Amino acid sequence: MVHTLGSGTDSDSTLGWKKGVRVLGVAESFEKADSTSVLAGVVMRGDFLIDGFGVCFPTVGGLDATTELLALYEKMKREDIRVWLLGGHVISWFNIVDIETLHRETNTPVISVSYHPSEGIEKYLVEYFPEDWEKRLELLKSTGKREEIQLSTGHSVFLNTAGIGLQRAKRLVDNFTLDGRVPEPIRVARTIAAGLKRDLPDVE
């Protein structure tokens, strides 16, 4: 089932979202000393009803974030997810999500939401990952330029997108943000991931 919604242009900016639209909100919890991160995925409808959940475990400092997310998506066996909503794509201590591959392999648009200005992370990649920093940097560049948007709540966030125009992505993020600047699917996924990390003794 193809879910491509728009392109790199904003020709889809006037299109609305149905109340029952389902997104897969993704967020994680980890500490640098952990071997893996706990990453939760929550399926949430446009009316904020939750009707799905999954978990995966990307390697902290690894290069398997995209593979883990694709496996999570496959295990969930959901053909009604219309958009990925990621709580950032540089996760698990520089384990970078390839949002273009995520979009292409699942035929589902991707929106990555981040919250703070950045001067770039290339120097950290070179310092911490001398053996494969170039591969990580290539992945990072493939995600495109972060675009700052203003939400109806008065807060601003930064978006990277794949398979969806910026204005349509903004409309979706706005619809799912009740207050502040964290969309509800990401906030709930973050809460679940933190609880799993705290309470599951085998997760480290």
C-alpha positions in Angstrom: 0.0 0.0 0.0 1.6 3.3 -1.1 1.3 6.2 1.3 3.4 8.8 -0.6 1.8 12.2 0.3 3.3 15.0 -1.7 6.9 15.6 -2.6 9.7 18.0 -1.8 7.5 20.8 -2.9 4.6 22.2 -0.9 1.9 21.5 -3.5 0.1 19.5 -1.0 0.0 22.2 1.6 -3.7 22.8 1.3 -4.7 19.2 1.9 -6.1 18.4 5.3 -5.8 15.3 7.5 -8.7 13.0 8.5 -9.5 12.8 12.2 -8.8 9.1 12.1 -5.4 9.3 10.5 -2.9 7.0 12.1 0.7 7.9 12.7 3.6 5.9 14.2 5.2 8.0 16.9 8.8 6.9 17.8 11.0 7.9 20.8 13.7 6.3 22.9 15.3 6.1 26.2 19.0 5.2 26.8 22.2 6.2 28.7 25.5 6.4 26.9 26.9 3.4 29.0 24.0 1.2 27.7 24.7 -1.3 25.0 21.2 -0.7 23.4 18.6 1.9 23.5 14.9 1.2 24.3 12.9 2.6 21.4 9.1 2.6 21.5 6.7 3.0 18.6 3.1 4.1 19.3 0.3 4.1 16.8 -2.0 7.0 17.5 -5.1 8.3 15.7 -5.8 11.9 14.9 -8.3 11.9 17.8 -5.4 10.8 20.1 -6.7 7.3 20.6 -3.8 4.8 20.9 -4.3 1.5 19.1 -0.9 -0.1 18.7 2.5 -0.4 20.2 5.9 -1.9 19.5 9.5 -1.8 20.7 13.0 -2.3 19.3 16.6 -2.0 20.6 19.0 0.0 18.4 22.7 -0.3 19.4 24.0 2.7 21.3 26.7 4.3 19.0 25.8 1.8 16.3 24.6 2.0 12.7 21.5 -0.1 12.9 18.8 2.4 13.8 17.1 2.2 10.3 17.2 -1.6 10.3 15.7 -1.8 13.8 12.9 0.6 12.8 12.1 -1.3 9.7 11.9 -4.6 11.7 9.6 -2.8 14.2 7.3 -1.7 11.4 7.3 -5.2 9.9 6.5 -6.9 13.2 3.5 -4.5 13.8 1.9 -5.6 10.5 -0.1 -2.4 10.1 -1.2 -1.2 6.7 -3.1 1.8 8.1 -0.1 3.8 9.3 0.0 7.0 7.2 3.1 8.7 8.6 6.2 8.0 10.7 6.6 10.7 13.4 10.2 10.4 14.8 11.4 12.1 17.9 14.6 13.0 16.0 16.7 10.9 13.5 20.0 11.2 15.3 19.3 8.7 18.1 21.1 6.2 20.4 24.2 8.3 20.5 24.7 9.1 16.8 23.0 6.1 15.4 21.5 7.9 12.5 18.1 7.0 10.9 18.1 7.0 7.2 14.7 8.6 6.7 14.8 8.3 2.9 15.3 4.5 3.2 12.6 4.3 5.9 10.2 6.1 3.5 11.2 4.0 0.5 11.1 0.6 2.2 7.7 1.2 3.9 6.1 3.4 1.3 5.2 5.7 4.2 6.2 9.4 4.6 8.6 10.3 7.4 8.6 13.4 9.6 11.5 13.8 12.1 11.0 16.4 14.8 13.8 18.0 16.8 13.7 20.9 19.2 17.0 22.8 19.4 19.2 24.8 17.1 22.4 23.0 16.2 25.8 24.1 14.8 26.3 20.7 13.4 27.6 17.4 14.7 30.3 16.6 12.1 33.1 17.4 14.7 31.6 14.9 17.1 31.3 12.2 14.5 35.0 12.6 13.6 36.0 12.6 17.3 33.9 9.7 18.5 33.8 7.5 15.4 37.1 7.8 13.6 36.5 4.5 11.8 33.2 5.2 10.2 32.5 9.0 10.6 32.2 9.5 6.9 29.4 6.9 6.6 27.5 8.6 9.4 28.0 12.0 7.9 26.7 10.7 4.5 23.6 9.4 6.3 23.1 12.7 8.0 23.4 14.7 4.8 20.9 12.4 3.1 18.2 13.5 5.6 18.3 17.0 4.1 18.2 20.4 5.7 16.3 21.0 8.9 13.4 23.4 8.5 12.2 25.5 11.4 8.4 25.8 11.7 6.1 27.7 14.1 3.4 25.7 15.8 -0.1 26.9 16.7 1.0 26.5 20.4 3.5 29.4 19.9 6.5 27.1 20.0 8.9 26.3 17.2 10.4 22.9 16.1 12.7 21.7 13.4 11.5 19.2 10.8 13.3 16.8 8.4 11.0 15.1 6.0 10.9 12.3 3.4 8.0 11.7 1.0 5.9 14.6 2.2 5.9 18.4 1.6 7.0 20.7 4.4 3.6 22.5 4.8 1.7 19.2 4.9 4.1 17.9 7.5 3.7 21.1 9.5 -0.1 20.7 9.5 0.2 17.1 10.8 2.6 18.0 13.6 0.3 20.9 14.5 -2.7 18.6 14.7 -0.9 16.2 17.0 0.6 18.9 19.4 -1.8 19.8 22.2 0.5 22.1 24.0 4.2 22.9 24.2 6.1 21.6 21.2 6.2 17.8 21.5 3.6 16.0 19.4 1.5 13.5 21.5 2.6 10.4 19.6 6.3 11.2 20.4 5.5 12.2 24.0 3.7 9.0 24.7 6.4 6.9 23.0 9.0 8.7 25.0 7.1 8.0 28.3 6.7 4.3 27.4 10.4 3.9 26.4 11.5 5.5 29.7 9.2 3.2 31.7 10.4 0.1 29.9 14.1 1.1 30.5 13.4 1.7 34.2 11.4 -1.5 34.9 12.9 -4.1 32.6 16.1 -5.5 34.3 17.4 -7.1 31.1 17.5 -3.9 29.2 20.9 -2.1 29.3 
